[in-house]
Amino acid sequence: MDWECWKQWYFKIVSDFKYDPNNDLKSASLLNTLLQNKAEKFNFKALNELIQDEIVFVYGCGPSLPYHLKLLKNSKLFFRNFIHFAADGATSALLECNLVPQVIITDLDGSLPDIIDANRRGAIVIIHAHGDNIAVISKTFSSFSKKVLGTTQNKPLTFVKNYGGFTDGDRCVYLAEAMGASCVVLFGFDLGSVVGKYSKPYLKQNTIANKVKMKKLKWAQRLISELSIKSNMKIIKVDGKGKSFGNVKTYSFEDLQKFLLKK
């Protein structure tokens, strides 16, 4: 999704949340400078080569994530046969299962030690710049290896791109689509009233979502729905509870396994 298409969504979102677009620009500009000055650079072309025509597993931070990971660990599916995207705090859940995602999409409010550890172990970290994380970008950027990229929800810059999406979870889906994935499978995408314990490092258990979080989850669902209608990429939501949306397919884990084993 290019900027001309995305900005219509962007200005609806910032209006809904009363965000200041100028703060998003400041954050993106800082991240762009840090990436520009990095001695060893990674790039989105290399990411495209990794993802093109592949099946991508995207892990959200919903309360079903631990259960989904348990099903995967006990299944006939081989982790190495797929590309794995962790939405921010979901990184911690994967590491607890001794799994390192290839890609982490983060605005840096998940467990930073886990995200930095995964990066050192080979994960590509895609830092998202927005108005509320200027300080943490400045403080932590030097901790990441060369495998780091940048995104923004505002106008893209030289080293900071915009492929669409708003929350870490739906940005994973938009990025996978932009990089040419053939199919995306969503794990831990409950999109309901309960926030999973991996959403924030200070949470010890699943908790009821506040009004702002509920609004963010509704936007995530709306944006994934929009993409599912416009894109040729197949989007599957595992153990989908509640109403279906857009052209997103809801599969039981058993049906997902049958589908993937035929590939």
C-alpha positions as CSV (number, residue, x, y, z in Angstrom):
1,M,0.0,0.0,0.0
2,D,1.6,3.3,-1.1
3,W,1.3,6.5,0.9
4,E,-1.3,8.1,-1.3
5,C,-3.6,5.1,-0.5
6,W,-2.6,4.8,3.1
7,K,-2.9,8.4,4.2
8,Q,-6.7,8.3,3.9
9,W,-6.7,5.7,6.6
10,Y,-4.0,7.4,8.6
11,F,-5.8,10.7,9.0
12,K,-8.9,8.9,10.0
13,I,-6.9,7.0,12.7
14,V,-5.1,10.1,14.1
15,S,-8.4,11.9,14.2
16,D,-10.1,9.1,16.1
17,F,-7.3,8.9,18.7
18,K,-6.5,12.6,18.6
19,Y,-2.9,11.9,17.8
20,D,-0.6,14.7,16.5
21,P,0.9,13.8,13.1
22,N,3.8,16.1,13.7
23,N,5.0,13.9,16.6
24,D,4.8,10.9,14.3
25,L,7.0,12.8,11.8
26,K,9.5,13.7,14.6
27,S,9.8,10.1,15.6
28,A,10.2,8.8,12.1
29,S,12.8,11.5,11.4
30,L,14.9,10.4,14.4
31,L,14.7,6.8,13.4
32,N,15.6,7.7,9.8
33,T,18.7,9.5,11.0
34,L,19.8,6.6,13.2
35,L,19.3,4.1,10.4
36,Q,21.2,6.3,7.9
37,N,24.1,6.6,10.3
38,K,24.3,2.9,11.0
39,A,27.6,1.5,9.7
40,E,26.1,-1.9,8.7
41,K,22.7,-1.6,7.0
42,F,20.0,-4.1,6.3
43,N,17.3,-3.4,3.7
44,F,13.7,-4.3,2.7
45,K,15.0,-5.9,-0.5
46,A,16.6,-8.7,1.6
47,L,13.3,-9.0,3.5
48,N,11.4,-9.3,0.3
49,E,13.7,-12.1,-0.8
50,L,13.1,-13.9,2.5
51,I,9.3,-13.6,2.3
52,Q,8.3,-13.7,-1.5
53,D,5.8,-16.5,-2.2
54,E,6.2,-18.0,1.3
55,I,3.6,-18.8,4.0
56,V,4.0,-16.5,6.9
57,F,2.8,-17.3,10.5
58,V,2.0,-14.1,12.4
59,Y,1.8,-14.3,16.2
60,G,-0.3,-11.7,18.0
61,C,-0.4,-11.2,21.7
62,G,-4.0,-12.3,22.3
63,P,-4.8,-14.7,25.2
64,S,-5.0,-17.7,22.9
65,L,-1.3,-17.4,21.9
66,P,0.1,-19.9,24.5
67,Y,-2.5,-22.4,23.5
68,H,-1.7,-22.0,19.8
69,L,2.0,-22.3,20.4
70,K,1.4,-25.5,22.3
71,L,-0.6,-26.9,19.4
72,L,2.2,-26.0,17.0
73,K,4.8,-27.6,19.1
74,N,2.8,-30.8,19.2
75,S,1.8,-30.8,15.6
76,K,3.2,-32.4,12.4
77,L,4.1,-28.9,11.1
78,F,7.8,-28.0,10.9
79,F,8.7,-24.6,12.2
80,R,11.5,-24.2,9.6
81,N,9.0,-24.6,6.7
82,F,7.4,-21.2,7.3
83,I,8.4,-17.6,7.9
84,H,7.5,-16.4,11.4
85,F,6.5,-12.8,12.4
86,A,6.2,-11.8,16.0
87,A,4.1,-8.8,16.9
88,D,6.1,-7.1,19.6
89,G,5.5,-8.9,22.9
90,A,4.7,-12.2,21.2
91,T,8.5,-12.5,20.9
92,S,8.6,-13.4,24.6
93,A,6.1,-16.2,24.2
94,L,8.1,-17.7,21.2
95,L,11.4,-17.5,23.1
96,E,9.8,-19.3,26.0
97,C,9.1,-22.2,23.5
98,N,12.8,-22.0,22.3
99,L,11.6,-20.5,19.0
100,V,13.2,-17.4,17.4
101,P,11.0,-15.6,14.9
102,Q,12.6,-14.4,11.7
103,V,10.9,-11.0,11.9
104,I,9.7,-8.9,14.9
105,I,7.5,-5.9,14.3
106,T,7.6,-3.6,17.3
107,D,7.0,-0.1,18.6
108,L,9.3,-1.1,21.5
109,D,6.7,-1.5,24.3
110,G,7.1,-5.2,24.6
111,S,9.9,-6.9,26.5
112,L,12.9,-5.1,25.2
113,P,15.4,-7.6,26.7
114,D,13.6,-10.4,24.8
115,I,13.4,-8.4,21.5
116,I,17.1,-7.5,21.7
117,D,18.0,-11.1,22.5
118,A,16.0,-12.4,19.5
119,N,17.7,-9.8,17.3
120,R,21.1,-11.0,18.4
121,R,20.0,-14.5,17.6
122,G,19.1,-13.6,14.1
123,A,15.7,-12.0,14.1
124,I,15.1,-9.0,11.9
125,V,13.7,-6.2,14.1
126,I,11.4,-3.7,12.4
127,I,11.1,-0.7,14.6
128,H,7.9,1.4,14.2
129,A,8.2,5.1,14.9
130,H,5.3,7.0,16.3
131,G,4.8,10.0,18.5
132,D,4.9,8.1,21.8
133,N,8.1,6.2,21.4
134,I,10.7,8.9,20.5
135,A,12.6,8.5,23.9
136,V,12.7,4.7,23.8
137,I,14.0,4.7,20.2
138,S,16.8,7.1,21.1
139,K,17.7,5.0,24.2
140,T,17.6,1.5,22.7
141,F,18.5,1.8,19.1
142,S,22.2,1.1,19.6
143,S,21.4,-2.2,21.2
144,F,20.2,-3.7,17.9
145,S,22.4,-5.5,15.4
146,K,22.6,-4.7,11.7
147,K,19.3,-6.6,11.1
148,V,17.1,-3.6,11.9
149,L,14.7,-1.7,9.7
150,G,12.2,1.1,10.3
151,T,8.6,1.9,9.6
152,T,6.3,4.8,10.1
153,Q,2.5,5.4,10.0
154,N,3.1,8.8,8.4
155,K,4.8,9.8,5.2
156,P,7.7,7.4,4.4
157,L,11.3,8.6,4.5
158,T,14.5,7.3,2.9
159,F,15.2,4.6,5.4
160,V,11.8,4.5,7.2
161,K,9.0,2.9,5.1
162,N,5.3,2.8,5.3
163,Y,3.6,-0.4,4.2
164,G,0.3,0.2,6.0
165,G,-1.2,-0.9,9.2
166,F,-1.7,0.6,12.6
167,T,-1.1,-1.8,15.5
168,D,1.9,-4.2,15.6
169,G,-0.4,-7.1,14.7
170,D,-2.0,-5.7,11.6
171,R,1.3,-4.1,10.5
172,C,2.7,-7.7,10.4
173,V,-0.1,-8.6,8.0
174,Y,0.4,-5.6,5.8
175,L,4.1,-6.0,5.7
176,A,3.9,-9.7,4.8
177,E,1.5,-8.8,1.9
178,A,3.8,-6.0,0.7
179,M,6.8,-8.4,0.7
180,G,4.9,-10.9,-1.5
181,A,3.8,-13.6,1.0
182,S,1.4,-16.1,-0.6
183,C,-0.5,-16.7,2.6
184,V,-0.6,-15.4,6.2
185,V,-1.8,-17.4,9.2
186,L,-2.8,-15.5,12.3
187,F,-2.2,-17.0,15.7
188,G,-3.2,-15.3,19.0
189,F,-5.4,-12.8,17.1
190,D,-8.4,-12.9,19.5
191,L,-9.3,-9.2,18.8
192,G,-11.7,-9.3,21.7
193,S,-12.2,-7.7,25.1
194,V,-9.3,-9.5,26.9
195,V,-5.7,-8.5,26.5
196,G,-3.1,-11.3,26.5
197,K,-0.4,-11.2,29.2
198,Y,2.3,-10.8,26.5
199,S,0.9,-7.5,25.3
200,K,2.9,-5.6,27.9
201,P,5.9,-6.6,30.0
202,Y,4.3,-5.5,33.2
203,L,1.3,-7.8,32.8
204,K,1.4,-11.0,34.8
205,Q,-1.9,-12.4,33.5
206,N,-4.6,-11.8,30.9
207,T,-6.6,-8.7,31.6
208,I,-9.7,-6.8,30.5
209,A,-8.9,-4.3,27.7
210,N,-9.5,-0.6,28.4
211,K,-11.4,1.6,26.0
212,V,-8.3,2.7,24.1
213,K,-7.1,-0.8,23.7
214,M,-10.5,-1.9,22.5
215,K,-10.6,0.9,19.9
216,K,-7.1,-0.2,18.7
217,L,-8.2,-3.8,18.3
218,K,-11.3,-2.7,16.3
219,W,-9.0,-0.7,14.0
220,A,-6.7,-3.7,13.6
221,Q,-9.7,-5.9,12.6
222,R,-11.0,-3.3,10.3
223,L,-7.6,-2.9,8.5
224,I,-7.0,-6.6,8.2
225,S,-10.5,-7.0,6.8
226,E,-9.8,-4.2,4.3
227,L,-6.6,-5.9,3.2
228,S,-8.2,-9.3,2.9
229,I,-10.7,-7.9,0.4
230,K,-8.3,-6.0,-1.8
231,S,-5.3,-8.5,-1.7
232,N,-4.8,-11.8,-3.5
233,M,-2.9,-13.1,-0.4
234,K,-4.9,-15.6,1.6
235,I,-5.4,-14.7,5.2
236,I,-6.3,-17.4,7.7
237,K,-7.3,-16.8,11.3
238,V,-6.8,-19.9,13.6
239,D,-9.6,-21.0,15.9
240,G,-11.5,-17.9,15.0
241,K,-14.0,-16.9,17.7
242,G,-16.8,-14.5,17.1
243,K,-17.8,-13.1,13.8
244,S,-15.8,-13.6,10.7
245,F,-14.6,-10.4,8.9
246,G,-13.7,-9.5,5.3
247,N,-12.4,-12.4,3.4
248,V,-10.4,-13.7,6.3
249,K,-10.8,-17.5,6.6
250,T,-11.3,-19.1,10.0
251,Y,-9.8,-22.5,10.4
252,S,-9.7,-24.9,13.3
253,F,-6.1,-26.0,14.0
254,E,-6.8,-29.4,12.6
255,D,-8.1,-28.0,9.3
256,L,-5.1,-25.6,9.2
257,Q,-2.8,-28.5,9.6
258,K,-4.5,-30.5,6.8
259,F,-4.3,-27.4,4.5
260,L,-0.6,-26.8,5.1
261,L,0.4,-30.4,4.8
262,K,-1.0,-30.4,1.3
263,K,1.2,-27.5,0.3
